Amino acid sequence: MAARNSATRELAERELFITYVFDAPRSLVFKAWAEPEHLIHWWGPKDFTLPTCTIDFRSGGAYRFHMRSPEGNDHWLRGVYREIVEPDRLVFTYAWEDAEGKPGHEMLVTVNFEEFGGKTKLTLHQAVFESVTMRAEHQSGWTECLDRLAKYLAKF
């Protein structure tokens, strides 16, 4: 039984859960995730840009993002939308690409949007990371990303 507990704990350590409350209506928060004209303003960690944002926003549709760090380093990621329930839930795959455009380790991201006293409570789950270190890096990146989204939504 100890081996099962150990494996379960290791798996849990490679999952990410983030909850964030936005002072914006759920329909607007959801739209910010669905439309490239919104995504380009907030996607990515602090001071990153999104020079390319291609999405086919439907179940089975693909997306591909090109992020650029403040130092000029390019990062590409891609995925497929598995489930879209407007304005409640998004489920999509998430994989970084290497320099040749080949996708790496694929993860699943689930984002839930809930009404929360006139605000929106967003819950994000991403799994399964290759390592605890990668999970920690994504936690930092997502936190900065969601902070940027909050600032962007405050303009509306």
C-alpha positions in Angstrom: 0.0 0.0 0.0 2.9 2.4 0.6 3.9 2.2 -3.1 0.4 3.3 -4.1 0.4 6.2 -1.7 3.9 7.3 -2.9 2.8 7.1 -6.5 -0.4 9.1 -5.8 1.6 11.8 -3.9 4.1 12.0 -6.8 1.3 12.5 -9.3 -0.4 15.1 -7.1 3.0 17.0 -6.9 3.0 17.3 -10.7 -0.5 18.9 -10.9 -1.2 22.6 -10.7 -4.3 24.2 -9.2 -4.8 28.0 -9.2 -7.8 30.0 -8.1 -8.1 33.6 -9.0 -11.0 36.1 -8.5 -11.5 38.8 -11.2 -13.5 41.9 -10.6 -15.3 41.4 -14.0 -18.3 39.6 -15.3 -17.9 36.0 -16.2 -18.9 36.6 -19.8 -16.1 39.1 -20.2 -13.5 36.9 -18.5 -14.5 34.0 -20.8 -14.3 36.2 -23.9 -10.8 37.2 -22.9 -9.7 33.6 -23.2 -11.7 33.0 -26.5 -10.7 35.9 -28.8 -7.2 36.7 -30.1 -7.8 40.4 -29.9 -8.0 40.0 -26.1 -5.4 37.3 -25.7 -2.6 39.4 -27.2 -2.9 41.9 -24.4 -2.5 39.5 -21.4 -1.2 36.0 -22.4 2.2 35.1 -21.0 4.3 36.0 -18.0 5.0 39.6 -17.0 6.6 41.7 -19.8 6.2 38.9 -22.4 4.5 39.7 -25.7 2.4 37.5 -28.0 3.4 38.3 -31.6 1.4 35.4 -33.0 -1.9 34.1 -31.7 -3.8 31.7 -34.0 -6.9 30.0 -32.7 -9.7 28.0 -34.0 -12.0 28.4 -31.0 -14.3 25.3 -31.2 -14.2 21.8 -29.7 -11.5 20.0 -31.8 -10.0 23.3 -33.0 -6.3 24.1 -32.6 -4.4 27.0 -31.3 -0.8 28.1 -31.6 0.9 30.9 -29.7 4.3 32.5 -30.1 5.4 34.2 -26.9 8.5 36.5 -26.7 10.4 37.1 -23.5 11.7 40.6 -22.6 15.1 39.3 -23.5 13.9 38.4 -27.0 13.7 34.6 -26.5 10.9 33.0 -28.5 8.6 30.3 -27.0 6.0 28.4 -29.1 3.1 26.4 -27.7 0.2 24.7 -29.2 -2.8 22.6 -28.3 -6.3 21.5 -29.2 -9.6 22.7 -27.6 -11.2 19.5 -26.2 -14.3 21.2 -24.5 -15.8 24.6 -24.7 -18.9 25.4 -22.6 -19.4 29.1 -22.8 -19.2 30.8 -20.3 -18.5 28.0 -17.8 -15.5 25.9 -18.9 -12.5 25.4 -21.2 -10.5 22.3 -21.6 -7.5 22.2 -23.9 -4.2 20.4 -24.4 -1.0 22.4 -23.9 2.4 21.5 -25.3 5.6 23.5 -25.9 7.2 23.2 -29.3 10.9 22.7 -29.9 13.0 24.8 -32.4 11.8 22.6 -35.3 8.1 23.0 -34.3 7.7 19.5 -32.9 5.5 19.4 -29.8 6.9 18.2 -26.5 5.2 16.8 -23.5 1.5 17.3 -23.7 -0.6 18.4 -20.7 -4.3 19.1 -20.1 -5.6 22.4 -18.9 -9.1 22.9 -17.5 -10.3 26.4 -16.7 -13.6 26.9 -14.9 -15.4 30.2 -14.7 -17.9 30.7 -11.8 -20.1 33.7 -10.8 -18.8 34.9 -7.5 -20.8 37.8 -6.0 -20.7 39.9 -9.1 -17.1 38.9 -9.9 -15.6 35.8 -11.6 -13.9 33.0 -9.8 -11.5 31.3 -12.2 -10.1 27.8 -11.3 -7.3 26.5 -13.4 -6.0 22.9 -13.3 -3.0 21.8 -15.4 -1.5 18.3 -15.4 0.5 16.2 -15.6 3.9 17.9 -15.5 7.1 16.1 -16.3 8.5 17.3 -13.0 7.8 19.3 -9.9 10.2 21.9 -11.2 8.2 22.4 -14.4 5.0 22.7 -12.3 6.6 25.4 -10.2 7.7 27.3 -13.3 4.2 27.1 -14.7 2.7 28.2 -11.4 4.8 31.4 -11.5 4.0 31.9 -15.2 0.3 31.4 -14.8 0.2 33.7 -11.8 1.9 36.5 -13.7 -0.4 35.8 -16.7 -3.6 36.0 -14.6 -2.3 39.2 -12.9 -2.0 40.7 -16.4 -5.5 39.5 -17.3 -6.9 41.2 -14.2 -5.2 44.5 -15.2 -6.5 44.2 -18.8 -10.0 43.5 -17.6 -10.0 46.5 -15.4 -10.0 48.6 -18.6 -13.6 47.6 -19.4 
